[in-house]
Amino acid sequence: MSSPAVVVAEAIISKNAGPQADTISRLVHELRQPLSTIEAIAYYLEITLPADQFEARRYLTRLRKTVEESNAILSKAIRESQNCFPPTEPCG
């Protein structure tokens, strides 16, 4: 799940960015929706699995790490879109 700071940063970027960056911002938002669901399900399974389910826990750890990495890639896409597609109007 995205932190409040990331959500605010994405909103600011989207507001001040040109149309290409805005499109990228919307795409990133749409991709984060299923990632948040996957992360929530993994968390639920992690807290409800019996402690002796080592293999399942290993897969859940791997799944959560993959979600974190995917979110990092999406955050980078937001940052890069801001650099590649400067604002069409002055920020402020």
N, C-alpha and C positions, 0 to 999 in steps of 0.2 A: 504494500500500500504506500502511496506517495505521502511524504511528510507534508504538513501544512506549508512549510517554507517552499518546497518544490512546487506545490500547487499555486502559491502566490507568485513565484518567479515565472512560471509558465503563463499565468494570466497577464503579467506585466509585459512579457515578451510578445505574447499574442496581440495585446492592445497596441503596442508601439511598432510592431513589425510590418513589413510589406506583405502583399498577398501570398507570395510563395512561402514565407515563414509562417504565416497564419495557417496555410494548408498543412504544413508539416506539424505545427502545433496541434491541430485538430486530429491528424493521423496518429500522433503520439498518444493523445488522450484516448482515442479509440482502442489502441493497442494495450494501453495500461488497464483498461476495464477488465479484460479477461485475466490479466496477470494478477490483479488484486483478488479476483475470485479464487484463482488457483492458490495464491498465498494464504488466503483465509481458510480454505479447505485443508491445506497442508498443516496449518497451525492447529486446527480443530483435531485432525487425526493425530498429530503429535501429542496433544494433551490428553487424548482419550485412549491411545494405544497402551496396552500393558507394557510394563518396563522390560519384559523379557522378549519383546518383538524387535530384536536387534537389526535384522535385515530390513524390515519395514521402516524402522527409524533411520537407517542409513539412506534408503531411497528418499525419504521425506527431507532429510538434510540436503541431499543432492538437488531435489526439486526446489527447495527454498533458495539454495544458492543460485540456481539457474534463474529463478525469478528475480533475485537481486541483481544478477549480472545483466539481465534483459532490461530492467529498470535503469541501470546505469547507462546502457547503450542508448536508451530512449532519451535520457537526460542529456547525454552528449549530443544527440541529434538536435535537440532544442537549442543548445548553446551554439552549435555549428550553424544552424539555420539563421540565428541572429547575426553571426559574423558574415555569412554568405549573402544574406538578403537584408541589407540595412533598412531602417525605417523609411517609410515614404513621407512621413511628417516628423518634425522635430519632437523628441521626447520631452515630456514635461507636463 
